[in-house]
Amino acid sequence: MKSEFENISLTNTGKRFEIEFNGHSAFIDYREMGSQIALNHTEADLLISGTGAAEAVVEKTLQYIEDHHKKALPFCPYVAAFIKKNPEWKRIVDERFHGYDQL
């Protein structure tokens, strides 16, 4: 994660994990199901596209999931690609997730 995102707080609305950067947001829509959190869609406002905000919200979300002893279901292609690029995060993916072996 780029240093400019390290001190930005992750907000949890109950349906969305979100960060704000330069007055704009990056978020992940999710659904919690018991011990699993399904990560469905990641998006960053166009004005902060390319800044690393989407990557930062993904990493902060994965840390939140780990800190709360949950398992991730990375349905969002962006999140799945992030985990594939950063395989240390595979530790929090539910092993029953369809596509686990491709991460």
Backbone as a chain_set.jsonl record, in Angstrom:
{"seq": "MKSEFENISLTNTGKRFEIEFNGHSAFIDYREMGSQIALNHTEADLLISGTGAAEAVVEKTLQYIEDHHKKALPFCPYVAAFIKKNPEWKRIVDERFHGYDQL", "coords": {"N": [[0.857, -1.172, 0.0], [0.52, 2.209, -0.797], [2.23, 4.858, 0.873], [0.694, 7.179, 1.394], [-1.823, 6.271, 1.944], [-1.779, 4.851, 4.279], [-2.542, 5.932, 6.813], [-5.221, 6.405, 6.526], [-8.51, 5.866, 7.502], [-10.553, 2.924, 7.486], [-13.906, 2.67, 6.701], [-16.825, 1.02, 7.764], [-19.906, 0.293, 6.624], [-21.733, -1.66, 6.972], [-22.605, -2.758, 4.67], [-20.732, -1.988, 2.964], [-17.269, -1.468, 2.616], [-15.165, 1.271, 2.97], [-12.96, 3.905, 1.925], [-11.824, 7.289, 2.143], [-10.28, 9.574, 0.01], [-8.644, 12.449, -0.79], [-11.131, 13.76, -0.89], [-12.716, 12.022, -2.3], [-14.065, 8.705, -2.907], [-13.182, 5.227, -2.426], [-14.332, 1.945, -2.623], [-15.602, -1.239, -1.385], [-18.21, -3.323, -2.03], [-19.97, -5.557, 0.007], [-21.082, -8.669, 1.513], [-21.948, -10.073, 4.52], [-21.836, -13.29, 5.856], [-22.288, -15.124, 8.362], [-19.365, -16.576, 9.337], [-18.082, -15.785, 7.087], [-17.134, -13.366, 4.606], [-18.347, -12.057, 1.776], [-16.875, -10.588, -0.89], [-17.904, -8.447, -3.206], [-17.804, -6.321, -5.144], [-15.563, -3.875, -6.267], [-14.709, -0.463, -6.335], [-13.5, 2.722, -7.421], [-13.762, 6.242, -7.207], [-13.735, 8.077, -10.245], [-12.034, 10.3, -10.295], [-9.964, 9.652, -8.594], [-8.881, 7.483, -9.675], [-6.276, 5.268, -10.473], [-4.568, 6.101, -8.486], [-3.954, 4.328, -6.513], [-5.86, 3.961, -4.648], [-7.965, 2.058, -4.819], [-6.566, -0.328, -4.491], [-5.63, 0.119, -1.912], [-8.033, 0.154, -0.406], [-8.784, -2.477, -0.726], [-6.669, -3.873, 0.536], [-6.896, -2.875, 3.17], [-9.448, -3.796, 3.769], [-9.09, -6.589, 3.658], [-7.361, -6.842, 5.812], [-9.09, -6.074, 7.866], [-10.932, -8.192, 7.751], [-9.291, -10.322, 8.496], [-8.522, -9.451, 11.08], [-10.951, -9.671, 12.376], [-11.372, -12.332, 12.473], [-12.592, -13.69, 10.327], [-13.467, -15.22, 7.153], [-12.575, -14.661, 3.774], [-14.428, -14.324, 0.739], [-13.585, -13.933, -2.325], [-15.286, -12.745, -4.655], [-15.262, -10.554, -6.32], [-13.507, -9.62, -9.184], [-11.33, -7.834, -9.096], [-10.459, -7.931, -6.425], [-9.786, -10.646, -6.274], [-7.673, -10.685, -8.131], [-5.883, -9.016, -6.787], [-5.275, -10.615, -4.545], [-4.095, -12.766, -5.833], [-1.831, -11.515, -6.802], [-0.659, -10.816, -4.441], [0.076, -13.168, -2.666], [0.271, -13.785, 0.062], [-2.061, -12.992, 1.262], [-3.86, -14.953, 0.729], [-4.219, -16.541, 2.862], [-6.468, -15.813, 4.301], [-8.609, -16.448, 2.756], [-11.482, -18.386, 2.309], [-11.084, -21.802, 2.141], [-12.944, -23.331, 0.828], [-13.891, -21.797, -1.172], [-14.936, -21.407, -4.469], [-12.636, -21.521, -6.954], [-10.468, -21.136, -5.415], [-8.049, -22.518, -5.791], [-7.017, -21.223, -7.999], [-6.076, -18.85, -7.116]], "CA": [[0.0, 0.0, 0.0], [1.278, 3.459, -0.834], [2.297, 5.501, 2.189], [-0.361, 8.184, 1.586], [-3.063, 5.603, 2.359], [-1.581, 4.104, 5.522], [-3.258, 6.518, 7.949], [-6.629, 6.618, 6.19], [-9.361, 4.88, 8.171], [-11.544, 2.144, 6.75], [-15.265, 2.79, 7.227], [-17.678, -0.134, 7.501], [-21.306, 0.717, 6.707], [-22.581, -2.84, 7.099], [-22.748, -3.288, 3.309], [-19.645, -1.447, 2.165], [-16.033, -0.983, 3.222], [-14.882, 2.468, 2.188], [-11.982, 4.897, 2.351], [-11.935, 8.571, 1.452], [-8.978, 10.105, -0.367], [-8.783, 13.721, -1.521], [-12.538, 14.091, -1.053], [-13.381, 11.018, -3.14], [-14.071, 7.422, -2.213], [-12.959, 3.902, -3.016], [-15.122, 1.072, -1.758], [-15.92, -2.628, -1.719], [-19.515, -3.796, -1.58], [-19.811, -6.899, 0.55], [-22.18, -9.296, 2.253], [-21.435, -10.936, 5.578], [-22.636, -14.498, 6.055], [-21.66, -15.866, 9.454], [-17.912, -16.394, 9.443], [-17.568, -15.441, 5.764], [-17.478, -12.069, 4.03], [-18.301, -12.109, 0.321], [-16.448, -9.314, -1.466], [-18.621, -8.524, -4.474], [-17.519, -5.292, -6.141], [-14.644, -2.814, -5.847], [-14.795, 0.692, -7.228], [-12.921, 3.985, -6.961], [-14.216, 7.388, -7.982], [-12.903, 8.319, -11.421], [-11.03, 11.329, -10.022], [-8.826, 9.075, -7.866], [-8.471, 6.29, -10.404], [-4.845, 5.222, -10.738], [-3.788, 6.602, -7.354], [-3.709, 3.252, -5.554], [-6.945, 3.956, -3.664], [-8.68, 0.778, -4.869], [-5.679, -1.313, -3.865], [-5.605, 0.401, -0.477], [-9.283, -0.29, 0.223], [-8.749, -3.941, -0.706], [-5.751, -4.331, 1.59], [-7.492, -2.536, 4.469], [-10.581, -4.7, 3.96], [-8.555, -7.909, 3.987], [-6.853, -6.767, 7.188], [-10.286, -6.057, 8.715], [-11.458, -9.561, 7.765], [-8.386, -11.127, 9.324], [-8.618, -8.988, 12.47], [-12.237, -10.099, 12.933], [-11.386, -13.805, 12.421], [-13.541, -14.108, 9.291], [-12.867, -15.729, 5.922], [-12.97, -13.894, 2.592], [-14.89, -14.948, -0.498], [-13.273, -12.863, -3.277], [-16.051, -12.817, -5.901], [-14.855, -9.414, -7.132], [-12.279, -9.923, -9.93], [-10.229, -6.973, -8.658], [-9.972, -8.487, -5.162], [-9.132, -11.92, -6.604], [-6.396, -10.35, -8.759], [-5.02, -8.495, -5.728], [-4.816, -11.757, -3.748], [-3.181, -13.535, -6.675], [-0.608, -10.726, -6.868], [-0.138, -10.758, -3.067], [-0.39, -14.478, -2.183], [0.21, -13.887, 1.524], [-3.445, -12.758, 1.684], [-4.668, -16.161, 0.498], [-4.423, -17.16, 4.179], [-7.786, -15.495, 4.851], [-9.651, -16.89, 1.831], [-12.09, -19.663, 2.677], [-10.584, -22.86, 1.256], [-14.073, -23.886, 0.073], [-14.233, -20.838, -2.223], [-14.759, -21.894, -5.843], [-11.573, -20.732, -7.537], [-9.387, -21.012, -4.43], [-6.819, -23.047, -6.363], [-6.508, -20.307, -9.012], [-5.553, -17.632, -6.471]], "C": [[0.905, 1.237, 0.0], [1.161, 4.179, 0.503], [1.181, 6.514, 2.429], [-1.69, 7.58, 2.046], [-2.962, 4.948, 3.739], [-2.395, 4.634, 6.698], [-4.722, 6.838, 7.656], [-7.448, 5.494, 6.805], [-10.307, 4.188, 7.197], [-12.887, 2.306, 7.453], [-16.052, 1.553, 6.822], [-19.121, 0.291, 7.704], [-22.256, -0.442, 6.975], [-22.866, -3.488, 5.753], [-21.561, -2.912, 2.433], [-18.473, -1.089, 3.068], [-15.572, 0.173, 2.343], [-13.74, 3.273, 2.799], [-12.249, 6.173, 1.568], [-10.531, 9.101, 1.228], [-9.176, 11.34, -1.222], [-10.239, 14.058, -1.832], [-13.328, 13.121, -1.918], [-13.249, 9.652, -2.476], [-13.679, 6.253, -3.104], [-13.654, 2.944, -2.065], [-15.195, -0.345, -2.284], [-17.307, -2.914, -1.17], [-19.346, -5.236, -1.119], [-21.099, -7.386, 1.204], [-21.558, -10.239, 3.266], [-22.406, -12.079, 5.805], [-21.94, -15.347, 7.112], [-20.181, -15.552, 9.543], [-17.266, -15.997, 8.118], [-18.015, -14.029, 5.363], [-17.264, -12.167, 2.528], [-17.988, -10.713, -0.201], [-16.92, -9.297, -2.919], [-18.191, -7.528, -5.542], [-16.607, -4.232, -5.539], [-14.728, -1.685, -6.862], [-14.105, 1.885, -6.582], [-13.485, 5.097, -7.832], [-13.218, 7.661, -9.104], [-11.773, 9.31, -11.126], [-9.855, 10.834, -9.181], [-8.38, 7.755, -8.49], [-6.972, 6.364, -10.694], [-3.972, 5.705, -9.598], [-3.357, 5.5, -6.392], [-4.808, 3.146, -4.518], [-7.696, 2.627, -3.653], [-7.847, -0.317, -4.207], [-5.651, -1.124, -2.348], [-6.873, -0.078, 0.211], [-9.334, -1.809, 0.273], [-7.857, -4.423, 0.436], [-6.31, -4.039, 2.985], [-8.672, -3.449, 4.783], [-10.098, -6.097, 4.339], [-7.998, -7.938, 5.41], [-8.011, -6.776, 8.187], [-10.833, -7.483, 8.857], [-10.584, -10.446, 8.648], [-8.502, -10.744, 10.802], [-9.893, -9.449, 13.16], [-12.459, -11.613, 12.8], [-12.47, -14.337, 11.478], [-12.75, -14.691, 8.125], [-13.432, -14.955, 4.741], [-13.438, -14.81, 1.47], [-14.702, -13.884, -1.587], [-13.988, -13.022, -4.631], [-15.666, -11.693, -6.857], [-13.547, -9.75, -7.859], [-11.08, -9.076, -9.495], [-9.616, -7.508, -7.362], [-9.235, -9.799, -5.428], [-7.764, -11.668, -7.239], [-5.4, -9.811, -7.73], [-4.439, -9.647, -4.91], [-3.828, -12.6, -4.549], [-1.815, -12.839, -6.757], [0.108, -10.668, -5.514], [-0.553, -12.037, -2.338], [-0.397, -14.651, -0.675], [-1.207, -13.678, 2.038], [-4.349, -13.966, 1.444], [-4.991, -16.853, 1.823], [-5.802, -16.871, 4.757], [-8.927, -15.878, 3.917], [-10.176, -18.246, 2.291], [-11.659, -20.718, 1.659], [-11.691, -23.505, 0.429], [-14.511, -22.964, -1.066], [-13.93, -21.432, -3.584], [-13.739, -20.986, -6.525], [-10.397, -20.541, -6.602], [-8.047, -21.436, -5.033], [-6.203, -22.123, -7.42], [-5.936, -19.019, -8.415], [-4.071, -17.751, -6.209]], "O": [[1.913, 1.292, 0.704], [0.13, 4.117, 1.173], [0.759, 6.691, 3.572], [-2.581, 8.305, 2.487], [-3.977, 4.534, 4.299], [-2.889, 3.845, 7.503], [-5.387, 7.48, 8.469], [-7.123, 4.317, 6.65], [-10.787, 4.78, 6.23], [-12.988, 2.101, 8.663], [-15.963, 1.093, 5.684], [-19.524, 0.615, 8.821], [-23.45, -0.231, 7.183], [-23.315, -4.633, 5.695], [-21.392, -3.425, 1.327], [-18.644, -0.492, 4.131], [-15.586, 0.071, 1.116], [-13.573, 3.32, 4.018], [-12.821, 6.146, 0.479], [-9.695, 9.082, 2.131], [-9.816, 11.273, -2.272], [-10.547, 14.578, -2.904], [-14.491, 13.376, -2.233], [-12.419, 9.467, -1.586], [-13.819, 6.281, -4.327], [-13.579, 3.105, -0.847], [-14.898, -0.621, -3.447], [-17.547, -2.761, 0.027], [-18.667, -6.034, -1.767], [-22.05, -6.634, 1.414], [-20.745, -11.096, 2.919], [-23.615, -11.883, 5.929], [-21.102, -16.188, 6.789], [-19.788, -14.412, 9.791], [-16.043, -15.886, 8.031], [-19.099, -13.568, 5.72], [-16.137, -12.338, 2.062], [-18.75, -9.772, 0.022], [-16.404, -10.037, -3.757], [-18.211, -7.855, -6.729], [-16.85, -3.75, -4.432], [-14.806, -1.91, -8.069], [-14.119, 2.042, -5.362], [-13.665, 4.925, -9.038], [-12.011, 7.495, -8.931], [-10.672, 9.165, -11.657], [-8.847, 11.532, -9.067], [-7.6, 7.008, -7.899], [-6.465, 7.405, -11.112], [-2.747, 5.718, -9.727], [-2.488, 5.718, -5.547], [-4.713, 2.331, -3.6], [-8.03, 2.121, -2.582], [-8.373, -1.135, -3.452], [-5.648, -2.098, -1.595], [-6.806, -0.655, 1.296], [-9.875, -2.375, 1.223], [-8.256, -5.289, 1.215], [-6.203, -4.876, 3.881], [-8.872, -3.832, 5.936], [-10.648, -6.716, 5.25], [-8.144, -8.931, 6.124], [-7.922, -7.414, 9.236], [-11.157, -7.921, 9.961], [-11.092, -11.227, 9.453], [-8.572, -11.615, 11.669], [-9.924, -9.602, 14.381], [-13.569, -12.11, 12.987], [-13.167, -15.301, 11.792], [-11.52, -14.658, 8.115], [-14.619, -14.631, 4.709], [-12.922, -15.912, 1.28], [-15.565, -13.023, -1.757], [-13.365, -13.39, -5.627], [-15.738, -11.864, -8.074], [-12.571, -10.128, -7.211], [-9.943, -9.549, -9.523], [-8.394, -7.535, -7.218], [-8.168, -10.033, -4.86], [-6.799, -12.361, -6.919], [-4.209, -10.115, -7.798], [-3.244, -9.656, -4.614], [-2.839, -13.089, -4.003], [-0.776, -13.498, -6.779], [1.325, -10.491, -5.452], [-1.437, -11.998, -1.482], [-1.021, -15.588, -0.175], [-1.536, -14.134, 3.133], [-5.487, -13.989, 1.912], [-5.922, -17.654, 1.899], [-6.267, -17.611, 5.623], [-10.092, -15.658, 4.247], [-9.399, -19.142, 2.621], [-11.85, -20.541, 0.456], [-11.404, -24.162, -0.572], [-15.403, -23.314, -1.839], [-12.82, -21.902, -3.836], [-13.978, -19.785, -6.652], [-9.431, -19.861, -6.949], [-7.029, -20.782, -4.808], [-5.011, -22.222, -7.709], [-5.374, -18.194, -9.136], [-3.462, -16.825, -5.674]]}, "num_chains": 1, "name": "protein.A"}
